[in-house]
Amino acid sequence: MPFPLARSTGEPNLDLTRAHEELVLPRRVAIRWDAFDRWRYDRTAVDDAALAWQTRAVQEYHSLALFTDLASSVHQLGAPLDWSGALARMIADEVRHTELCLRFAEMLGAPPPSIEPADLRLPVADHSLRAHVRRTIVAAFCIGETLSGRMFARCLRAATVPLAQNVIRAIAEDEAFHAKFGWEAAALLMREDGEGFETERGLLVAALPELFMHFRILCDADRGEAWAHDEDEADLEPNFGTLTPAGYARAFYDGMKEDVVPGLVAIGFPEAEECWAQVRRD
């Protein structure tokens, strides 16, 4: 059964609530929630922004579930402790991101979104647990977090509402670390490690077009690259840190061309160029 995504238990004096409040404070960005008044802005713009930030809260919660699952898998592989430490930091980051997006959505008037529990599960369906971890890191970090970092950078550039600027700045700071971790981890995992490596590498290469297509759909980029670069990237004031559909698609195409595909080639997937060419021309 779906459940509403809640920010807290509603019990302010519990230790877990106080620990959560400390955790979700942005590292270096001060956010003035009390200075925001949604009634100062156009109602349609506020409603559209509320839906966008509600959607982001759900996406960040899914990332939280995925990172938690990945941390467990990494433990089972016997990875060095620094992997666990980095993932622990990123799990905390995703708690913070979910909190920030959810709180902003609430302040814009959005009700709590519903979460489907089945969507949070990431079953191991690959050749092995190591293959599962390789694919998850490539998908979630080398592609997902890399594109997300680019998207948030553009949203920050477009934002004119001060609260939106601060929330996005806090999230974008973490996203840069997540992408960097992902590329380093993927490069380490692509070192040949004995029997089964070539088979698992081949399966991951075969999965690249599907992964590229998944993110193309997720970024609403199916109308094509020419359309993405021929439309306005963002609406004018007031802008609550969102892009137009073309703006999200443009971030996808630019990110794939400039960051994701060259990065995959650099860590041992030269086939990524042809896989991207297949998806790009579909």
matplotlib code that plots the C-alpha trace (Angstrom):
import matplotlib.pyplot as plt

x = [0.0, 1.3, 2.2, 2.5, 6.0, 6.3, 9.0, 8.9, 7.1, 5.6, 7.3, 9.8, 11.5, 12.5, 16.2, 15.6, 13.9, 16.7, 19.3, 17.3, 17.1, 20.9, 21.5, 19.3, 21.0, 22.8, 26.6, 27.4, 24.2, 21.9, 18.2, 15.8, 12.5, 10.8, 11.5, 9.4, 5.8, 4.2, 1.3, 3.7, 3.9, 1.6, -0.7, -0.2, 3.6, 3.4, 1.2, 3.5, 6.6, 4.8, 4.3, 7.9, 9.4, 7.0, 8.2, 11.8, 11.1, 9.9, 12.9, 15.3, 13.5, 14.0, 17.7, 17.8, 16.4, 18.8, 21.9, 20.9, 20.5, 23.8, 25.6, 24.4, 25.6, 29.0, 29.3, 28.6, 31.4, 33.9, 34.8, 37.2, 35.7, 36.2, 33.4, 31.1, 32.1, 31.4, 28.1, 27.1, 27.7, 25.6, 22.8, 22.8, 22.8, 19.8, 17.9, 18.7, 17.7, 14.4, 13.7, 14.6, 12.5, 9.6, 9.7, 9.8, 6.9, 4.9, 5.6, 4.4, 1.2, 1.7, 0.3, 2.6, 3.3, 2.5, 5.3, 4.8, 6.9, 7.5, 9.2, 11.9, 13.1, 16.2, 16.3, 19.6, 18.9, 22.4, 25.0, 26.4, 26.4, 29.5, 27.8, 24.8, 27.0, 28.8, 25.6, 24.0, 27.0, 27.1, 23.4, 22.9, 26.1, 28.0, 24.7, 22.0, 24.0, 26.1, 23.1, 21.4, 24.4, 24.2, 20.5, 20.6, 23.4, 21.1, 18.2, 20.3, 21.2, 17.5, 16.1, 15.0, 13.3, 15.8, 14.6, 14.8, 18.3, 19.4, 17.7, 19.2, 22.7, 22.6, 21.6, 24.0, 26.9, 26.3, 25.5, 29.0, 30.5, 28.1, 29.1, 32.8, 32.4, 30.5, 33.2, 36.0, 34.0, 33.2, 36.8, 37.9, 35.2, 36.3, 39.7, 39.8, 39.2, 39.4, 36.9, 33.6, 34.9, 34.6, 31.2, 29.9, 31.6, 29.8, 26.5, 27.0, 27.9, 24.8, 22.7, 24.1, 21.5, 18.7, 20.2, 20.7, 17.1, 15.8, 17.3, 16.3, 12.7, 13.2, 14.5, 11.6, 14.0, 12.1, 11.2, 14.8, 18.0, 17.1, 13.9, 15.8, 18.2, 15.6, 13.3, 13.8, 15.6, 13.7, 10.6, 11.2, 10.4, 9.3, 11.4, 11.4, 14.4, 12.8, 13.4, 11.1, 10.7, 13.2, 15.6, 15.6, 16.1, 19.0, 20.7, 20.3, 21.8, 24.6, 25.4, 25.5, 27.7, 30.1, 30.2, 28.6, 29.8, 33.4, 33.6, 32.4, 35.0, 37.7, 37.0, 37.0, 33.8, 34.7, 31.5, 29.6, 30.0, 28.2, 25.6, 24.9, 24.8, 22.1, 19.9, 20.6, 19.4, 16.3]
y = [0.0, 3.5, 5.7, 9.5, 10.9, 12.6, 14.9, 13.9, 12.0, 15.2, 14.6, 17.5, 16.3, 12.8, 12.2, 10.8, 14.1, 16.2, 14.0, 14.3, 18.1, 18.3, 16.0, 17.9, 21.3, 22.2, 22.1, 25.7, 27.3, 29.2, 28.8, 31.4, 29.5, 32.2, 34.9, 33.1, 34.1, 32.2, 34.7, 37.3, 35.3, 34.4, 31.5, 29.5, 29.8, 28.7, 25.7, 24.6, 24.9, 23.0, 20.1, 20.2, 20.2, 17.5, 15.4, 16.1, 15.0, 11.6, 11.3, 12.1, 9.6, 6.9, 7.8, 7.5, 3.9, 3.1, 4.4, 2.5, -0.7, -0.2, 0.3, -3.1, -4.7, -3.1, -4.5, -8.0, -7.6, -6.8, -3.4, -1.2, 0.8, 4.1, 2.9, 2.5, 5.9, 7.6, 5.9, 6.8, 10.4, 10.2, 8.4, 11.4, 13.8, 12.1, 12.4, 16.1, 16.5, 14.8, 17.0, 20.2, 19.3, 18.2, 21.2, 23.6, 21.7, 22.1, 25.8, 26.1, 24.4, 20.8, 18.0, 15.1, 12.8, 9.1, 6.6, 3.1, 0.7, -1.7, 1.2, 1.3, -2.2, -3.0, -6.7, -8.3, -9.6, -9.5, -12.3, -11.7, -9.3, -7.6, -7.2, -5.7, -3.2, -2.3, -1.7, 0.3, 2.6, 3.2, 3.9, 5.8, 7.8, 7.9, 8.7, 9.7, 11.9, 13.3, 14.5, 15.6, 17.8, 19.5, 19.9, 21.5, 23.9, 25.1, 25.4, 27.5, 29.8, 30.1, 30.6, 34.1, 33.3, 33.6, 30.5, 28.4, 29.6, 28.5, 25.1, 24.3, 25.5, 23.2, 20.2, 20.9, 21.1, 17.4, 16.3, 17.2, 14.9, 12.1, 12.1, 12.3, 9.3, 7.4, 7.8, 6.8, 3.8, 2.7, 3.0, 0.8, -1.8, -2.0, -3.4, -7.0, -9.2, -12.8, -15.3, -13.9, -10.3, -10.3, -11.9, -9.3, -6.5, -7.6, -7.7, -4.2, -3.0, -4.6, -2.8, 0.7, 1.5, 0.6, 2.7, 5.7, 5.3, 5.2, 8.5, 10.0, 9.2, 10.4, 13.7, 14.1, 14.3, 12.1, 15.0, 15.1, 17.1, 19.7, 20.6, 20.7, 23.3, 25.4, 26.2, 28.4, 26.7, 28.3, 30.5, 34.0, 35.5, 34.3, 31.2, 28.7, 26.7, 24.8, 24.5, 24.1, 20.6, 21.6, 22.8, 19.5, 17.7, 20.1, 19.3, 15.6, 15.8, 18.2, 16.0, 12.8, 14.3, 16.2, 14.2, 10.7, 9.2, 10.5, 9.4, 5.9, 5.6, 6.8, 4.1, 1.2, 1.3, 2.5, 0.9, 3.7, 6.0, 3.6, 2.8, 6.5, 7.0, 4.3, 6.0, 9.5, 8.8, 6.8]
z = [0.0, -0.8, 2.2, 2.5, 2.6, 6.0, 7.2, 10.8, 13.6, 14.9, 18.3, 18.7, 21.9, 20.7, 20.2, 16.7, 15.8, 17.1, 15.3, 12.1, 12.4, 12.8, 9.8, 7.4, 8.0, 4.7, 5.1, 4.1, 2.9, 5.3, 4.3, 5.5, 5.4, 7.5, 4.9, 2.2, 1.5, -1.4, -1.5, -3.0, -6.3, -9.1, -8.1, -11.3, -11.0, -7.4, -8.2, -11.0, -8.7, -5.9, -8.3, -9.5, -6.0, -4.8, -7.7, -6.7, -3.2, -4.4, -6.7, -3.8, -1.6, -4.3, -4.3, -0.6, -0.8, -3.7, -1.8, 1.3, -0.7, -2.4, 0.9, 2.0, -1.2, -0.9, 2.6, 1.3, -1.3, 1.5, 0.1, 2.0, 4.8, 2.9, 0.6, 3.5, 4.8, 1.5, 1.1, 4.7, 3.8, 0.7, 2.5, 4.8, 1.9, 0.3, 3.6, 3.5, -0.1, 0.5, 3.5, 1.6, -1.5, 0.6, 2.9, -0.1, -1.8, 1.4, 1.7, -1.9, -0.9, -2.1, -0.1, 1.0, -2.0, -1.9, -2.1, -3.6, -1.5, -4.5, -6.3, -3.6, -4.0, -6.1, -6.5, -7.5, -11.0, -12.5, -13.1, -9.6, -6.7, -8.0, -11.4, -9.7, -7.9, -11.1, -13.0, -10.1, -9.8, -13.5, -13.7, -10.5, -10.3, -13.6, -15.4, -12.9, -10.5, -13.2, -15.2, -11.9, -11.1, -14.5, -14.2, -10.7, -11.9, -14.7, -12.3, -10.0, -12.9, -13.8, -10.3, -9.3, -6.0, -3.2, -1.2, -4.4, -5.0, -1.5, -1.6, -5.0, -4.0, -0.9, -3.1, -5.9, -3.6, -2.6, -6.1, -7.3, -4.6, -5.5, -9.2, -8.3, -6.0, -8.7, -11.3, -8.9, -7.7, -11.3, -12.3, -9.4, -10.2, -13.8, -12.9, -14.0, -11.0, -12.3, -13.6, -14.9, -15.4, -19.2, -19.1, -16.6, -18.5, -21.7, -19.9, -18.7, -22.2, -23.5, -20.9, -21.8, -24.5, -22.2, -19.4, -21.8, -23.0, -19.4, -18.6, -21.9, -21.0, -17.4, -18.6, -21.0, -23.9, -26.4, -28.6, -29.8, -29.5, -32.1, -30.2, -26.9, -28.2, -30.1, -27.2, -24.1, -21.3, -18.4, -17.7, -16.7, -13.3, -10.9, -11.3, -8.5, -9.7, -12.6, -16.3, -19.2, -20.7, -23.4, -20.7, -18.9, -22.3, -23.1, -19.8, -20.7, -24.2, -23.1, -20.1, -22.1, -24.8, -22.6, -19.4, -19.4, -22.6, -22.4, -18.8, -19.6, -22.4, -20.0, -17.4, -20.0, -22.0, -25.5, -26.7, -24.9, -28.0, -30.3, -27.7, -27.3, -31.1, -31.3, -28.7, -29.9, -33.4, -32.5]

ax = plt.figure().add_subplot(projection="3d")
ax.plot(x, y, z, "-o")
ax.set_aspect("equal")
plt.show()
